[in-house]
Amino acid sequence: MISIAIRVAGVGLGFVVTFFIGRTMGPEANGQYGIIAQTGMFLSIVCVGGIDLSVVRSFSAATAHGTLPSRHSLNRLFGYSLALIAVLCAAILILHDVVTQRLLDNSAVPGALLFLCAILFSRAATRLTSSILRSQKVYIFGQVVEVLIIPGLVIAGVVLGVTRTLYEILASTAVAGLIAAAIGVAASYRKTSAAPGALDIPMRPLLKRAGPLWGVAVSKNLSDWYSLAVVAASLSLYDAGVFRVAMQVATALPIITIGIFSVFSPQIGAAHAREDYGAIARLARSATLLSTVLVIPSGLIVLLFAPEALAVIGPEFRSGATVLQVLILGQICYVCTGPSGLVLAMTGNERVNLLFTMVSLVALLIGLPLAAEYSGLLALSLTMSAILVLRNIASLVAVRRLTGVSILTGRYHPL
């Protein structure tokens, strides 16, 4: 429950930033901020997505052996990650004209791409260090590093009157991210040891497992970024600003689920290490029930009061009410089908998980631009929600057939 509260608080603080920009500067400024911040966050997943889940699985072995991971293992992990981040940042800066013209319509604030790179680095670092901390059972602080520190510092700047313009908000987001990254790295080193008895984590198996998981992580997070980028490129930054507000409200629901799954994933990984599939089934069902009980009532409230909720930010945002309702229905259906992809990933079926995510990725890449071009925001939202739900249903069936685990009933049926 504390994990859920932290995730919800993080989403709430992020929405306060959106509210401030939308209320004082309008949808276009909100769209511009959203594109820069969302692109940075998505590219951070391109860098360390998959590695983070693999870290939870690999570094948890130290806890099972009653020791700490070796500091040398952590150094190597950070080295690989920093190299990936550096390559991606260099590519962004080299292709700055293309990025600016396609996503920001040549109206970018000064230093937009530098802010994007800073957000990329900080989000990758906090995501990775959060996984390290959670693998060592530092659940609460690990999530604070990942989701609370950055928006908390940005909001503090707004409250104190230090950040008022879009440029200042982007600058404070970049600085807050670097502070959060430094805190996460320092905390991670405290959970390692240079003593001879520390467990050395081989990087080759960790990175090999991370490959299929990378595809899953990128595909799962692609829809949020890609849909916003498609709206900005095909329609306008104004539409992107309206769409982003609807997306932020809708994605508040799965944040509850992410908070729950982040606690259950190390336990599922430990149960798989013991080959206790009965425990995996019970854990997956508990995660599904808890998510459903918390998500459905909140989702129904948003469905009923979508126009009024969006109008609070500004009357121009009210036009996104139907889009918000479609996204909410999709998220409810997704949550009710359980942590299917997570169970596949934590039970050694990464390749199957990758297959489903790659199919859905292709569907997103083709379907979203077509939907936006010919039918606008509503069709894009319907397409995105349908692909998300169908992928999770396919994963649910695969878990049952490949492992004998029934997520919805919490029972294990030996194959």
N, C-alpha and C positions, 0 to 999 in steps of 0.2 A: 504493500500500500504506500509505503514511503517512496518507493521507486516510481509509482504512478504519479504521486503528488509532485515529485521533482520534474517529471516529463511534462505534466500539465502546466506547472509553473513556467517551464521553459517556453512552451508554446504561448502561454499567456503574455509573457514578457515580449516575445517576438511580435505578437499581435499588437501590443501597445506601440511598438515602433511603427508598424504599418498604419495604425490608427492615427498617430501623430503626423506622419507624412501625408496620408490621405486627407486628413482633416484640414491641414494647414497649407498643403501644396497641390493637392488634387491627384486624380488618377494617373496622369502622365508621369509625374515625379515618382509616384508609387511604383509604376511600371518600370521606370529606369532603375530605381533602387532594387526592385525585385530581380530584374535581369542580372545585375552585377552580383548581388548576394547569392542568388540561386545558382548562377553559373559557377561561382567559387565553391559552393558547397557540393555541387555535382562533380566538379573536377577533383575535389578532395576524395570523393568515393572512387573515381577513376584511378587515383593513386593508391589508396589503401583499402578499397573495398575488397572483401574476401580475405585479405590479410588479417583484418580485425577479428573475424570469426575464427579463422585458423589459429590466431594467437590465443583466443579464449580456450580453444581445444588443446593446444600444445602446452601452453604455460600452466594450465590447470593440473598437468601431470606433477608439477612440483608440489602442489598442495597435497595431492594424493600420496606423495612420498614423504610428506612431513618436512619439507625443506623449502628453500627459495630458489627461483631461477637464477642462473649465473649472470653476473653483470656483463660478461663477454657476450652472452646471447642477446642481451638487450642492446648492446652497442652495435652488433651486426644488424639487428632488426631496424634500428634507427638509421643506420647507414644505407641500407637498401631503400628505405622509404624516402629519405632525403634525396637520394639520387633520382628517384622517380618524380618527386616534386620539382626538382631543379629542371629536369628535361621538359616537363609540361609548362612550367612558367616561362622558360626560354621560347618554347613554341608560341605561346600566347603573345609575347612581346614582339617576336619576329613577324607574326601575322596580325599585328595590331590593326591595320587598316581594314582587313576583311572582317575581323571580329566586331569592330566599332560600327562599320556600315551595316552589317547584317542584323546585329542585335540591338543597337542603340540609335540607329537612324541618324548618325552623325550629330546627335545632340548630347553626347556624353559629357558629364562633368569633368573638369581637369583631373588628370591622374586616375581615370576610371580603371584602366587595366592594371595599374600598380595596386590599387585597392583590391581588385579581383585576385591578383596573385597573393596578396597578404591574407585574404580570406581563405583562399585555397590552402595555403600552408597551415594556417591556424586550425582550420577545421579538420585537416588530415591529422595533425598532431594531437588534437583533443580526442578525435575518434579513436586513434591508435592507443593513446595512453589510457583512455577509459577502458578499453578492452583488456589491457594489461592489468589494471587495477581490479577489474571485475574477476579476472582469472584468479586473483589472489584473495577473493572474497571481500574486496573493498567495494561493495556494491553502491552504497550511497554516494560516497565522495567521487567515485568514478563517474557517476552520472552527473554530479554537480559540475565537474570539469567539462563534460561534453555539452551540457545543455543550459546551464544556468549562468555561468560566469560572464560569457560574452554579452547576451542580451541584458543582463543585470547592470553591467558597467555602462552600456549604451544608454539605458533608461536613466541611470544616475546622471549622466551628462545632460540629458534632456531636462530632468527635474531641476538641476542646478543652473540651467540656462546657458551651459557651455556649448551645446550643439543645437543650432537652430536651422541651419540651411542643409540642403541635401549633401553638399560637399562635406560639411562638418559631421554629419551623421555617418557618412561612409568612412571618414577618417577615424572617428571614434570606434566604429565597428572593426576596422583593421587593427587599431591599437589594442582594443579589448581582446581581440583574438590572439595577439602575440602574448599578452599577459596570461591568458588562460592556457596557452600552449606551454609557457614556461612553468606554470604551476603543475600541469599534468606531467611534464617530463621529470621535474624534481620529485614528485610523488612516486613515479614509476621506479626511479632509481632507488628510492627507499625500500621498495619491495623486491630488490634483488640483493645478491650477495657475491662478494669476491672470494669467499672462503672455499677451500678445496671440496667441501661437501655439497656445494650448491649444484643444482641440476642444470647441466648444459642442454639447451634446446637446439637440436639440429635445424639449420635453416632450410636445407633442401626439402625434407618432407613437409615442413610448414608452408613453404612457397608452392610446392607441388599441390597440396590440398587447396591452397588459396586460389589457384588458377580457375577451377570450375566455380568456386564461391565468388570470385571476382565478377564473372558473368552474371551471376544471380544478383549481386549487390548493385551492379551498374544498371541492369534491367529494371530492378525494383524502384530505383531512384530516378531512372531516366524519364519516366512519365511526368513527374513533377516539373523537372527542368525543361524537357523537350516540349511539353505542351505550352509552357509559358513562352519559350523561344519561338514556337510556331505562331502563336497569337501575335507576338511582337513583330515578327517578320512578315506574316501574311495579312494581318489586320492593322494594328497600330499600338503604340505604347499606351495610349488611353485605354484600349480594350485589354491590354496586358495588365494594367493597373487594376481594373475591375475584376478580371479573372483571378489575379493573384489573391485578392481579398477573399473571394469565394473559395479558392484552394486552401488558404490558410485556415479558414473556419472548418472546412471539411476534413482536412488532415489533422485537426485536433483530436478526432476520434481515434485513428490508429496510433496516435502518440501514446494513448493509454495502453494499447496493445503492445507497443514497443517496450514500454516500461515493464510490463509483465513478462514479456518474452526475454528481456535482458537478464532477468533474475532466473528464469526457468532454463535458459540455454546451457549454463554451466552444469546444472543438475542433470539435464538430459545427456550432456556429453559424458558426465561421470557415470551415469547409468549404462550408457553404451559401452564404456570401457570395462564395466563389470559384466557386459552382455546380459543385462537385466531388462529385457524388453517389456516385461510387465510393468516395471517402474516407469519406463518411457511412456507407455500408453496412459498410465494414471497421471503423470505429469502433464502430458499434452492435453488430456481432457480437462484437468484443473485449470490450465492456462486458457483454454477455450471458454469454459464456463465463466471464469472470472472476467474475461474480456467482454463476453456477451452481456453479462449482467450490468456491467458498467457502461457499455457503449450504447445499447439500444435505447434506454430512456433519454440519454443526452441527445442522441440522433433524432428521436421523435420530436423533441422540443425545438431543435433547429429547423426541422422540416416545417413545423407549424408557423414559426416566427421568422422565417428566412428574410422576407422583405423588410421587416422592422429592424432586424439585426444589422442588415447592411446599410439601412438608411441612417443609422447612428453615426456612421463614419462620414456620410455625406449623401445628399439626395441622388447624385449621379451614380452611386454604387448600387442603388436599388435595382437597377436593370439586370444585375447578376443573380437575382433571387432564384430563378428557375435553374440556372446553372448550378448553384449551390445545392439545391434540392436533389438534382441528379447525382452529384458527387457524393452527397450524404448517403443516399440509397446504395450506391456502389460500395461505400466503405462499410456499411452495416452488413451487407452480404459477404464481403471479404472477411470480416471479423468472425462471422458465424461459421465459417468453414475451417477455422482453427489455424494453428501454426504449422501447416503442412510442409511448406518449403523449409522451415527451420528444422523440422524433424528429419527430412531427407538429408539436409546438410550435415546434421550432427550424427547421423547413423551410417556415414560412409557412402551415401548415394548422391554425391556431388554432381556426377555426370548426368544423372537423370534430371536433377534439379536444373542443371545448366541447359539441357535440351528444352525443357519447358520455357525457361526464361528467354532463350534465344528465339524461339518461335514467337513468343509474345513481343519480344523486342522488334522483330521484323514487322509484325502486325502494327505496332505503334509507329514505327518509322514511316510506313506506307499510309496507314489509316488516318493519322492525325492531320497531316497537311491536306489530304483530300477532303476530310470532314470540314476543316476550317475554311478552305477555299470555296467550297460549294454550298455549305450550310451554316457556317458561322460557329459561334461559341458553344451553342447547345449541342450540336452534332458532335463536336470535338469532345465534349464532356461525356456524352453517351458512349462514344467509341472507347475512350480511355477507361471508363468504369467497367464496360463489358469485358475488355481484355484482361483487366486486373482480376475480376471475379472468376472468369473461365480458367485462368492460369492456376489459381488457388484450388479450384475444384479438381483440376487434373492432378495436382500434387497430392491432394487428399486421397484420391483413388490409388495413386502410385505408392503412397506410404502403406496402405492396406495390403497391396499385392506384393510388394517387395520385402516388407519387414513383418507382416502379420499384425501390425499395430493398428487398432481402430481408434482414431483420435476422438471421434464423436462419442463413442461408448466407453472409452478408457479401458478396453480389454485387449489382451494379446492372444492371437490365434496362431499357434505354431505352424509353420509352413511344412 
